[in-house]
Amino acid sequence: MASLARVSPSPIRVLIADDHALFRDGLRKLLESEEGFEVVGEAPDGEMLVALARKTQADVILLDLAMPRQDGMEVLRELAASQIPIRTLVLTASIDKDQIVRALKLGAYGVILKESTTQRLFDSIRCVMAGQYWVGRESVSDLVRALRTVSPGEPTSRSKEFGLTPREMEIVTLVVAGYSNPDIAQRCSISEQTVKHHISNIFNKLGVSNRLELALFAVNHRLTEAAS
């Protein structure tokens, strides 16, 4: 009896963008030593990266912000304008909170420092490939504060536009403020299971999949400004 062939999942196709050839070479070897990754191109500057992104059909870009000809932020802006279906992970030696916020608002899926462990690099790539955000040690509430600083606007409540109930809006506000499920349960006098149920409904209504995405969505759409 013939056995069915086992089909392996396709590797994550990675594009490396950094102006240091030695670093790119080391990163390529590192990724290719791990099952599930394939490096499909390297770019020493921003202009070449955008061209490669269009041509290679990569899944994920590892992007250094400090590059010649076109820096990382300009690349993010152009990728967003071009609607190239690729997820970008900023891989940098150092970055401040305002830069993280700018990168996220320009479409980056996360930030990881070059000093991170190999395993954290692999985890971060898999995370953004799954459509989630990776922001290292930054907390949701810290990023939300920074987002509000760079996203001024008139306070407006748009909860009705997205079909959120008053209770769901209350929970959105608490999540954005950085409260955990047990904290929310205590403050709202409901069970943790009920909190989880409400959060699941909120995710479905807003089309997000984790707390950071919810926080980014809430701030970008000014959902909680009236309540803050």
C-alpha positions in Angstrom: 0.0 0.0 0.0 1.4 3.3 -1.0 2.0 5.8 1.8 1.0 9.4 1.5 3.9 11.8 1.1 4.3 14.2 4.0 4.1 17.8 2.9 6.4 20.2 4.7 5.1 23.8 5.3 6.7 26.4 3.0 9.7 28.2 4.5 9.4 31.8 5.5 11.0 33.8 2.8 13.2 36.5 4.3 14.7 39.7 2.8 17.6 41.2 4.7 18.2 45.0 4.5 21.4 46.3 6.2 24.3 48.4 4.9 27.0 46.2 6.5 27.9 43.3 4.3 29.5 41.3 7.1 26.3 41.6 9.2 24.1 40.5 6.2 26.4 37.5 5.5 26.3 36.4 9.2 22.5 36.9 9.4 21.9 34.9 6.2 24.0 32.0 7.5 22.2 32.1 10.8 18.7 32.0 9.2 19.6 29.3 6.7 20.9 27.2 9.6 17.4 27.1 11.1 14.7 24.9 9.4 11.8 26.9 8.1 13.6 30.0 6.8 14.8 30.9 3.4 16.8 34.1 2.6 15.6 35.3 -0.8 17.6 38.5 -1.1 19.9 41.1 0.5 19.9 44.9 0.1 22.6 47.3 1.2 20.4 50.4 0.8 16.8 51.5 0.8 16.3 52.0 -2.9 17.5 48.5 -3.7 15.3 47.0 -1.0 12.1 48.4 -2.4 13.0 47.0 -5.8 13.8 43.6 -4.3 10.6 43.6 -2.2 8.6 44.0 -5.5 10.6 41.2 -7.2 11.3 38.5 -4.7 7.8 38.0 -3.2 9.4 37.7 0.3 7.2 37.2 3.3 9.3 39.2 5.9 11.8 42.0 5.6 14.5 42.4 8.4 15.0 46.2 8.1 17.8 48.3 9.6 16.6 51.9 10.0 20.0 53.5 9.3 20.6 52.8 5.6 22.0 55.0 2.8 20.0 56.4 -0.1 16.7 55.7 1.6 16.5 55.2 5.4 14.3 52.7 7.0 11.4 55.1 7.8 11.3 56.2 4.1 11.3 52.5 3.0 8.4 51.8 5.3 6.5 54.7 3.9 7.1 53.6 0.3 6.2 50.0 1.0 2.9 51.2 2.6 2.2 53.4 -0.4 3.0 50.7 -2.8 0.8 48.1 -0.9 3.4 45.5 -1.4 2.2 42.4 0.6 5.2 42.0 2.9 5.7 42.2 6.6 8.5 44.3 8.0 10.4 43.7 11.2 12.8 46.5 12.2 16.2 45.0 13.2 18.3 47.7 14.7 21.2 48.4 17.2 19.1 51.0 19.1 15.8 52.7 18.8 13.8 55.1 21.0 10.1 54.8 21.8 9.1 57.6 19.4 10.8 55.7 16.6 9.1 52.5 17.5 5.7 54.3 17.3 6.6 55.9 14.0 7.7 52.5 12.6 4.4 50.9 13.7 2.3 53.7 12.3 4.1 53.3 9.0 3.3 49.6 8.8 6.1 47.8 10.6 5.0 44.7 12.4 7.7 44.9 15.1 11.1 45.8 16.4 13.9 43.7 17.6 17.4 44.8 18.7 20.5 43.3 17.2 21.7 42.4 20.7 18.8 39.9 21.0 19.3 36.2 21.2 19.1 34.0 18.1 16.0 32.3 19.5 14.2 35.7 20.0 15.1 36.6 16.4 13.5 33.4 15.1 10.5 33.9 17.4 10.0 37.5 16.3 10.0 36.5 12.6 7.5 33.7 13.2 5.4 36.1 15.2 5.1 38.8 12.5 4.6 36.1 9.9 1.5 35.0 11.9 0.2 38.6 11.6 1.0 39.6 15.2 3.1 42.5 16.5 6.5 42.1 18.2 7.7 44.9 20.3 10.1 43.3 22.7 10.1 44.7 26.2 7.8 47.7 25.5 4.4 47.4 27.3 1.1 48.1 25.6 0.4 51.1 27.9 3.8 52.7 27.2 3.3 52.4 23.5 -0.2 53.8 23.7 1.0 56.9 25.6 3.6 57.5 22.9 1.0 56.9 20.2 -1.3 59.5 21.7 1.6 62.0 21.8 2.3 61.7 18.1 -1.4 61.3 17.1 -3.1 64.5 18.3 -6.8 64.9 17.5 -10.1 66.0 18.7 -11.5 63.7 21.4 -14.1 61.5 19.7 -15.9 58.4 20.7 -16.5 56.1 17.6 -17.6 53.0 19.5 -21.0 52.9 17.7 -19.3 52.8 14.3 -17.7 49.5 15.2 -20.7 48.0 17.1 -19.1 48.0 20.5 -21.4 47.8 23.6 -20.8 50.1 26.6 -19.3 47.2 28.5 -16.9 46.4 25.6 -15.9 50.0 25.4 -15.1 49.9 29.1 -12.9 46.9 28.6 -11.2 48.4 25.6 -10.3 51.4 27.7 -8.8 49.2 30.5 -6.8 47.1 28.0 -5.4 50.2 26.4 -4.5 51.4 30.0 -2.5 48.2 30.4 -4.7 46.3 32.8 -4.5 42.5 32.9 -7.6 40.2 32.7 -7.7 39.6 36.5 -7.5 43.4 37.1 -10.3 44.0 34.6 -12.4 41.3 36.2 -11.9 42.9 39.6 -12.6 46.5 38.4 -15.7 45.5 36.5 -17.0 42.9 39.1 -17.2 40.1 36.6 -15.4 36.8 36.2 -12.1 36.4 34.2 -14.0 34.0 31.9 -16.5 36.8 31.1 -13.6 39.2 30.5 -12.1 36.7 28.0 -15.5 36.4 26.3 -15.8 40.2 26.0 -12.2 40.5 24.6 -12.9 37.8 22.1 -16.0 39.6 20.9 -14.0 42.9 20.7 -11.2 41.3 18.7 -13.8 39.9 16.2 -15.6 43.2 15.8 -12.4 45.2 15.3 -10.6 42.6 13.3 -7.6 42.4 15.6 -5.9 39.4 17.1 -4.0 40.5 20.2 -3.9 43.2 22.9 -1.2 45.3 21.1 -3.2 45.4 17.9 -6.3 46.4 19.9 -4.4 49.2 21.6 -3.0 50.5 18.2 -6.5 50.3 16.6 -8.1 52.1 19.6 -5.6 54.9 19.5 -5.5 55.3 15.7 -9.4 55.5 15.6 -9.5 57.6 18.8 -11.9 55.1 20.4 -11.0 55.9 24.0 -10.2 59.6 23.8 -13.5 60.7 25.2 -13.2 58.3 28.1 -9.6 59.3 29.0 
